[in-house]
Amino acid sequence: MKIKDLYANDKTVFSFEVFPPKRDNPIETIFETLDGLKDLDPDFISVTYGAGASLADNYTCEIASAIKDKYGIESAAHLTCVNSTKKEVTEVLKRLNDSGIDNILALRGDINPDIPPKKEFEYSSDLISFIRESGYDFGISGACYPETHIESKSQIEDIINLKKKVDAGAETLISQLFFDNSLFYDFIEKARIAGINVPIEAGIMPVVNKKQIERMVSLCGASLPGKFTKMMARYENKPEAMRDAGIAYAVNQIVDLLSHGVDGVHLYTMNNPYIARRISESVKSLF
């Protein structure tokens, strides 16, 4: 099934993201995670690509295939292009197709200062166009940035680039994480004004420790509302309290998003079934 079809009849989609273990770690670790997620009944699970790696060097394809075949849940394989040639991407597309994968989350990928980009794909819109023209019938999703991509000069420029992704063939969008819902609503309004009318899922990451949030903010530039920083300051030295407060904050975000009629919620699980379960059980009846 294509991800776009999950939105039929105005359904609000609820999905998860997991990441593969490194090649020097056993693949069984991710199956332990999936065993803990399967009965939460997500609409689909996306599998990240692995920083700086080619698909041949990580477990993305195997995991996405197992999610469909073993667990009976729709899956989406992330695919980045900044470090790939067109020939390499063609090989990846064949492998995904042969493995029965129906959906791809097409991304540029982060530029590694130690690895010169191959420059055959400059933007994710180039990758999306290439997938569309490949002859394969993949469902294609793209990423979007409620607080603007860190490399964009302005939100206007970022939304113009987002429209290029959709025009190139992205059928749905998944947002970068954010902690201030008002910024997401403002982004949605501007995207719709720009003619971006595909479903947009809100990306939610439960923050359970200070180190995690500092890393995320440095990577994506998400802003931290006052109530969030107060929560961190109060509980950062109490791990269990910080975990529970982070879960509660994510639940409150999701409840507010659903009350505003969001198209969907994409939960960044960080491969932690306990946290995913706590959140899912708190909000599932609202979908």
Secondary structure, DSSP 8 states (H G I E B T S, - for coil): --GGGGGGGG--EEEEEE----TTS-THHHHHHHHHHGGG--SEEEE---TT--GGGSSHHHHHHHHHHTT--EEEEEEE-TT--HHHHHHHHHHHHHTT--EEEEE-----TTS----S--SHHHHHHHHHTTS---EEEEEE-TT--TT-S-HHHHHHHHHHHHHHT--EEEEEE-S-HHHHHHHHHHHHHTT--S-EEEEE----SHHHHHHHHHHH-----HHHHHHHHHHTT-HHHHHHHHHHHHHHHHHHHHHTT-SEEEEE-TT-HHHHHHHHHHHGGG-
